[in-house]
Amino acid sequence: MSIQVDHVTKRFGAFAVLNDVSLHVQDGELVALLGPSGCGKTTLLRILAGLERPDQGRIFLHGTEVTDRRITERRVGFVFQHYALFRHMTVAENVAFGLTVQPRVQRPSAARIQEKVCELLTLVQLQAMAGRYPSQLSGGQRQRVALARALAVEPKLLLLDEPFGALDAKVRKELRRWLRRLHDEVHITGILVTHDQEEALEVADRVVVMHQGNVEQIGTPDEVYERPASPFVCQFLGDVNVFHGRAVQERNVADLPPLPDEKRVTTVGVVGEHEVTFVRPHDLEVHRSRTHPSQLEATVRYVLTAGSRVWIELSTQDSMQAIEVELTKERYRELDLREGEIVFVHPRHRQVFKIPQS
């Protein structure tokens, strides 16, 4: 099922939660709505489900306008963050619930319902848990039951509202990879709401980055990460170091002159002398001696080893600006760095945004 969100605005009082939002989702696509709390992503999801109505704009599902249709008329499956399972029902009964409450003329036979439940529990790898109650399951297992229940009514659209938010990091990672594989098997159109950047980049076909009720950028995970459309997108998608250009040199903020072989991406169409440069920690190259005149001299202030990576905090000689660098353990051992030592850094890749003068 394709989705068309056409100039949707939603207000709560004087506050615009969604501001003229437009979006197209292709049939069978898994799209992530990504943004900080309060950006409007869950409100948009609820409007797609029919739980909220927009103040302005229209919603189309597979070419048919459904703006005024109730949730029961939209064939939508909804998976919540906190599972919303019935505690007094077994796993099998929870999965079957949507089928058993259908009108008699639409309700499958008892044998078909049982068969469907078995198929879905096999799909979510919980066939051995059919007779257990939610309290006897782990958080990850409960979420898979909730997903199976949503799929039982054969929805045309699957909406997931922070489905892994209540789980620990390891289970979240396992479940989001499982969800991606499941989506590839069932080929259902899906919208995933999340504030977890890694989750969105790993699971989705495309990512919609939202901020203050607006869509900042829509693109594939690689596009939004490698070619962010705004400073907000760049900063929201992972750690970055921020450097200011020559327009603010009087504030003694570090500038990074370009190197001949450096990949530099600059926004165009915005006039202004003030440049803000973003460099991700893993895109900074560190040397013990100067190999190019444009390298920035810095002092090693702190070293933190975290698994296979090493995080190093540097400070510049003139402004004492903090700079974060991420190295592999192999590279760190090659450099053999110690706190207090002088190093020379330059970016392999940077994003530069021109900011209008105020």
Secondary structure, DSSP 8 states (H G I E B T S, - for coil): --EEEEEEEEEETTEEEEEEEEEEE-TT-EEEEE--TTSSHHHHHHHHHTSS--SEEEEEETTEE-TT--GGGTTEEEE-TT----TTS-HHHHHHHHHHTS-TTT---HHHHHHHHHHHHHHTT-GGGTT--GGGS-HHHHHHHHHHHHHHT--SEEEEESTTTTS-HHHHHHHHHHHHHHHHHH--EEEEEES-HHHHHHH-SEEEEEETTEEEEEE-HHHHHHS-SSHHHHHHSS--EEEE-GGGGGGT-------TT-EEEE--S---SEEEEEE-GGGEEEESS--STT-EEEEEEEEEEETTEEEEEEEETTT--EEEEEEEHHHHHHHT--TT-EEEEEESEEEEEEE---
